[in-house]
Amino acid sequence: MIYFDHAATTPVSPIVLKNMEPYFSDKFGNPSSIYKIGREAKESLCQARHLSQKLLGADRPGEIIFTSGASESNNLAIKSAAFFAGRVLGIKPHLLVSSVEHHSMLDSAKYLEKYFGYELDFIPVDRDGRIDPEVVRELIKENTVFVSVMYGNNEIGTIQPILKLGQAIKKIKKDRLDGGSKTPLVFHTDAVQSYQYFDCNVNRLGVDMLSLTAHKFYGPKGVGLLYVRQGTSILPQQQGGAQERNQRAGTENVPYIVGMVKAMEVVDKEREKNEKYVSKLCDYLISGVLREINEVELLGPKNVTKRLPHIATFIFKKVEGESILINLDLVNIAASSGSACTSGSLEPSHVTSAIGFSDLEAHGAVRFSLGKLNTKEEINELLKNLPLIVDKLRKISPIK
């Protein structure tokens, strides 16, 4: 199989798997237990926390909360910040979320609005899916307590100006303090698609919270983390144990945490090499598709410096994207129509809608997302089959 869906998930790296294996058998202890194998598990957990802190440029290991993945991290981020402001401080929270976030953030925000009456606004994007920091500044109100902007979009690859946003929000927070306001303002970014290719140093970015999940960068599924800057007050969402400094109850998934942090370490060593290789490969794919197939549009920024290096999403006009995917699968090529979390839905992507495409056009979207193991020969195989598939489908398509 030729695999072009790395934005959905990646294979576990052999070195990551090797590091995980002892924790399923020899080192299986519960890190909360006081006897030897429990203490060994606890020590491994502490080492993983210290290393992830170092890799993210965080100030303290206690700023890392291990979770079951980015969806939980995103839920924990917005709900813990909103509930602290609303339930503890007595503020009616205003939440500000970009319109192209992952559904785990969008749906959490809508949940808080619907069932708790919190105020919610979505940050608009331009045709490339990019937000304007000035618009964000204008949307922030006196009771805004949470702002979330994804670092790099999982569907069209747009990179957001997180550094500029961090600087702007830091100034707003200072102005609040100087003015005597005690209303908190938390800046969160979902860096799931960005970590393996870009600097995610939390202090340089200026974020208060950052979400990651391991399976997007050759780690195991079912594990992630949420960075929470010290001094950021949150209300925990999962009770029943003192794990993660009482911020997230439940026995820590030691094998998977060890695997995730090893995957982060490998990424840190290979980041520049992999970014250059995958970017060159993706450019080759993009130019080939645009050359070989007519009536097709690349989504997101055309400037390679403003897009993730591994994602290329196209709208193929007068044809259904799902039909293209089925036919690609018949020749053993795997791709997707957008976010894996919503691939079973018949609704058009909220991202393509946000950047101005009609529902009909959005149904023609296909995403190719590359990884470090893909080759030019695999791209050539795609370029041999894809034009034939699109041509065949257009001939029988009712869309004219």
C-alpha positions in Angstrom: 0.0 0.0 0.0 1.1 3.6 -0.8 0.2 5.6 2.3 -0.6 9.3 1.8 -2.6 10.0 5.0 0.0 10.9 7.6 -2.1 13.8 8.9 -4.6 11.1 10.1 -2.0 8.9 11.7 1.5 7.6 11.3 3.1 4.1 11.8 4.8 3.7 15.1 8.6 4.1 14.7 10.6 0.9 15.5 12.8 2.7 18.0 9.6 4.0 19.7 8.1 0.5 19.9 11.4 -0.9 21.3 11.3 1.7 24.1 7.7 0.9 24.9 8.0 -2.9 25.1 9.5 -3.4 28.6 6.7 -1.4 30.1 4.1 -4.0 29.0 5.9 -6.8 30.9 9.1 -6.3 33.0 8.3 -2.7 34.1 4.5 -3.0 34.3 4.1 -1.4 37.7 1.5 1.2 38.6 3.4 4.5 39.2 1.3 5.2 42.2 2.4 2.1 44.0 5.2 2.3 46.6 7.0 -1.0 46.0 9.9 -1.4 43.6 8.2 -1.9 40.3 5.8 0.9 41.1 8.7 3.2 41.9 10.5 2.2 38.7 7.3 3.1 36.7 7.1 6.4 38.6 10.8 7.1 37.8 10.2 6.5 34.1 7.1 8.7 34.2 9.2 11.5 35.8 11.9 11.1 33.2 9.4 11.3 30.4 7.9 14.5 32.0 11.3 16.2 32.3 12.2 15.3 28.7 8.9 16.5 27.3 9.4 19.7 29.3 12.8 20.2 27.8 11.7 19.5 24.3 8.9 22.0 24.5 11.1 24.6 26.2 8.8 24.7 29.2 10.0 26.1 32.5 8.9 23.3 34.8 8.1 19.6 34.4 4.9 20.2 36.4 3.6 22.2 33.4 3.1 19.0 31.4 -0.2 17.1 31.9 -0.3 13.7 30.2 -3.7 12.8 28.5 -5.2 10.2 26.2 -4.6 12.4 23.1 -5.2 15.8 21.6 -9.0 15.6 21.7 -8.8 15.3 25.4 -6.1 17.9 25.7 -8.3 20.4 23.7 -11.3 19.6 25.8 -9.3 20.0 29.0 -7.8 23.3 27.8 -11.0 25.1 27.0 -13.3 23.6 29.6 -10.8 24.0 32.5 -10.1 27.6 31.6 -13.7 28.5 31.0 -15.0 26.8 34.1 -12.4 28.3 36.4 -13.4 31.8 35.1 -17.1 31.1 35.2 -17.4 28.9 38.3 -14.6 30.1 40.5 -14.1 33.8 39.6 -17.8 34.4 38.8 -17.1 35.9 35.4 -19.3 35.2 32.4 -16.6 33.9 30.1 -16.2 35.0 26.5 -14.4 32.3 24.3 -12.7 33.1 21.1 -11.9 30.2 18.8 -10.7 30.2 15.2 -13.2 29.0 12.7 -10.9 26.3 11.3 -10.0 24.5 14.5 -10.2 20.7 15.0 -13.7 19.5 16.0 -12.6 18.6 19.5 -12.1 22.4 20.1 -15.0 23.7 18.0 -17.5 21.2 19.5 -16.3 21.9 23.1 -16.7 25.6 22.5 -20.3 25.1 21.2 -21.0 22.8 24.2 -20.0 25.6 26.6 -22.1 28.1 24.8 -25.2 25.9 24.5 -25.3 24.3 28.0 -23.6 27.0 30.2 -24.5 30.2 28.4 -20.9 31.2 27.8 -20.3 33.8 25.1 -18.6 32.4 21.9 -17.2 34.0 18.8 -15.3 32.4 15.9 -12.3 34.1 14.4 -12.8 34.4 10.6 -10.1 33.4 8.1 -9.2 34.5 4.6 -9.3 32.4 1.4 -6.0 30.7 2.4 -7.4 29.8 5.9 -5.2 32.4 7.7 -6.3 34.6 10.5 -5.4 38.3 10.9 -3.9 39.1 14.4 -5.5 42.5 14.2 -8.9 41.0 13.9 -8.2 38.8 16.9 -7.2 41.9 18.9 -10.5 43.6 17.9 -12.5 40.5 18.9 -11.0 40.3 22.4 -13.4 41.8 25.0 -13.1 42.6 28.7 -14.5 39.2 29.6 -12.6 37.2 27.0 -10.9 34.4 29.0 -9.7 32.0 26.3 -8.3 32.3 22.8 -7.5 29.2 20.7 -5.8 29.2 17.3 -4.4 26.1 15.7 -0.7 26.3 14.8 -1.0 24.4 11.5 -4.3 23.3 10.0 -4.9 19.6 9.7 -7.0 19.9 6.5 -5.4 22.5 4.3 -2.0 23.0 6.0 -2.3 26.7 6.7 0.3 28.0 9.3 -1.1 30.6 11.7 0.9 33.6 13.0 1.1 32.2 16.5 4.2 34.2 17.5 2.5 37.5 16.6 -0.7 36.4 18.4 1.3 35.5 21.5 2.9 38.9 21.6 -0.4 40.7 21.1 -2.2 38.7 23.8 0.7 39.2 26.2 0.3 42.9 25.8 -3.5 42.7 26.4 -2.8 40.7 29.6 -0.3 43.3 30.8 -2.8 46.1 30.1 -5.4 44.2 32.2 -3.1 43.8 35.1 -2.1 47.5 34.9 -5.7 48.4 34.9 -6.5 46.4 37.9 -8.5 43.7 36.1 -8.3 40.1 37.5 -9.9 38.6 34.4 -7.5 35.9 33.1 -6.7 35.5 29.4 -5.5 32.1 28.3 -3.9 31.6 24.8 -4.0 28.0 23.6 -2.7 26.4 20.4 -3.3 23.0 19.0 0.2 22.0 17.6 -0.7 18.4 16.6 0.3 18.8 13.0 3.1 21.2 13.6 5.4 19.6 16.2 7.2 17.3 13.8 8.2 20.2 11.4 8.3 23.5 13.4 9.6 25.0 16.6 7.1 24.5 19.4 9.0 26.2 22.1 6.2 27.4 24.3 8.0 30.5 25.6 9.1 31.6 22.1 5.5 31.1 20.9 4.0 32.9 23.9 1.3 30.4 24.5 -0.2 29.5 27.9 -1.5 26.0 26.7 -0.4 23.7 23.9 -1.9 20.3 22.8 -0.1 17.4 21.3 -0.8 13.8 20.4 1.8 11.1 19.7 0.3 9.3 16.8 0.8 12.2 14.4 4.6 11.9 14.7 5.3 8.2 14.7 4.3 7.5 18.3 1.4 5.3 19.6 -2.3 6.2 19.5 -4.2 7.0 22.7 -1.7 9.3 24.4 -1.0 13.0 24.3 -0.2 16.0 26.5 -1.4 19.4 27.4 1.2 22.0 28.4 -0.2 24.5 30.9 1.9 27.4 31.9 2.5 27.8 35.6 0.2 30.4 37.0 -2.6 29.5 34.6 -5.5 28.6 36.8 -7.7 25.7 35.6 -10.5 23.6 37.0 -9.7 19.9 36.4 -12.3 17.9 34.4 -11.5 14.4 35.5 -11.8 13.4 39.2 -11.0 10.2 41.1 -7.3 10.2 41.7 -4.3 12.4 42.5 -2.5 11.7 39.3 -1.0 14.5 37.2 -0.9 16.8 40.3 -4.6 16.4 40.8 -5.3 17.9 37.4 -6.2 14.7 35.5 -7.3 11.6 37.5 -6.5 8.1 36.2 -3.6 5.7 36.2 -0.9 7.0 33.9 -0.5 5.1 30.6 3.3 4.6 31.2 4.2 2.5 28.1 2.5 5.0 25.8 3.8 8.1 27.6 7.3 6.6 27.3 6.6 6.0 23.6 5.3 9.4 23.0 8.2 11.2 24.6 10.7 9.0 22.7 8.9 9.9 19.5 9.2 13.6 20.4 12.9 13.1 21.0 13.4 11.5 17.6 11.5 14.3 15.9 13.6 16.9 17.6 16.8 15.3 16.2 15.3 14.7 12.7 13.1 17.8 12.3 15.2 19.9 9.9 16.1 16.9 7.7 12.5 15.6 7.5 11.1 19.0 6.9 13.3 19.6 3.9 12.7 16.1 2.5 8.9 16.1 2.9 8.5 19.6 1.7 10.4 18.8 -1.5 8.3 15.7 -2.0 5.1 17.6 -1.4 6.0 20.3 -3.9 6.6 17.5 -6.5 3.2 16.1 -5.8 1.5 19.5 -6.0 3.1 20.5 -9.3 2.4 17.1 -10.8 -1.3 17.2 -9.9 -1.8 20.7 -11.2 0.0 19.8 -14.4 -1.7 16.6 -15.1 -5.3 17.4 -14.2 -7.4 20.3 -15.2 -10.1 22.0 -13.1 -8.4 21.4 -9.8 -7.5 23.9 -7.1 -4.9 23.6 -4.3 -6.3 24.8 -1.0 -4.5 26.9 1.5 -1.5 29.2 0.9 0.4 28.8 -2.4 3.5 30.1 -0.7 5.4 27.1 0.7 6.6 29.1 3.7 3.1 29.6 4.9 1.9 26.0 4.8 2.7 22.8 6.5 5.3 20.9 4.4 3.4 17.6 4.4 -0.2 18.5 3.5 -1.6 19.1 0.0 -5.4 19.3 -0.3 -7.1 19.8 -3.7 -10.7 20.4 -4.8 -11.3 18.4 -8.0 -14.2 20.1 -9.7 -17.2 18.1 -11.1 -16.3 15.0 -9.1 -16.9 13.6 -5.6 -13.8 13.4 -3.4 -15.1 10.2 -1.8 -15.3 8.5 -5.2 -11.7 9.4 -5.9 -10.7 7.9 -2.6 -12.5 4.7 -3.3 -10.9 4.3 -6.7 -7.4 5.2 -5.2 -8.0 2.5 -2.6 -8.6 0.0 -5.4 -5.1 0.6 -6.7 -3.7 0.5 -3.1 -3.2 4.2 -2.6 -4.5 5.7 0.7 -5.6 9.3 1.0 -8.4 11.2 2.7 -11.1 13.8 2.2 -10.0 15.9 5.2 -10.0 15.3 9.0 -9.9 11.6 9.9 -12.2 12.4 12.9 -15.0 13.5 10.6 -14.4 11.2 7.6 -17.6 9.3 8.3 -19.7 12.4 8.0 -21.7 13.4 4.9 -21.4 17.1 5.9 -18.9 19.2 4.0 -15.7 20.2 5.8 -16.1 23.2 8.1 -12.6 24.3 6.9 -13.5 24.5 3.2 -16.7 26.3 4.1 -14.8 28.8 6.3 -12.5 29.7 3.4 -15.4 30.4 1.1 -16.1 27.2 -0.9 -19.7 26.0 -1.5 -20.9 22.7 -0.2 -20.8 21.3 -3.7 -17.2 22.3 -4.2 -16.2 21.1 -0.8 -17.4 17.6 -1.6 -14.6 17.4 -4.3 -11.8 17.8 -1.7 -9.1 15.2 -1.4 -6.1 15.5 1.1 -2.7 13.9 0.5 -0.5 14.1 3.6 3.1 12.8 3.3 5.6 11.3 5.7 9.3 10.7 6.0 9.0 7.2 4.5 7.3 8.3 1.3 9.2 8.3 -2.0 9.2 10.1 -5.3 8.4 6.7 -6.9 5.2 6.6 -4.9 4.3 10.1 -6.0 4.8 9.0 -9.6 2.5 6.0 -9.1 -0.2 8.4 -7.8 0.3 10.7 -10.8 -0.1 7.7 -13.1 -3.4 6.7 -11.6 -5.1 9.9 -10.3 -5.6 11.6 -13.7 -7.2 8.4 -15.1 -9.5 8.1 -12.1 -10.6 11.7 -12.2 -11.3 11.5 -16.0 -13.3 8.3 -15.6 -15.4 9.8 -12.7 -16.1 13.0 -14.6 -17.4 11.2 -17.5 -20.1 9.6 -15.4 -20.6 12.4 -12.9 -24.0 14.2 -12.8 -22.1 17.4 -11.8 -21.5 19.5 -14.9 
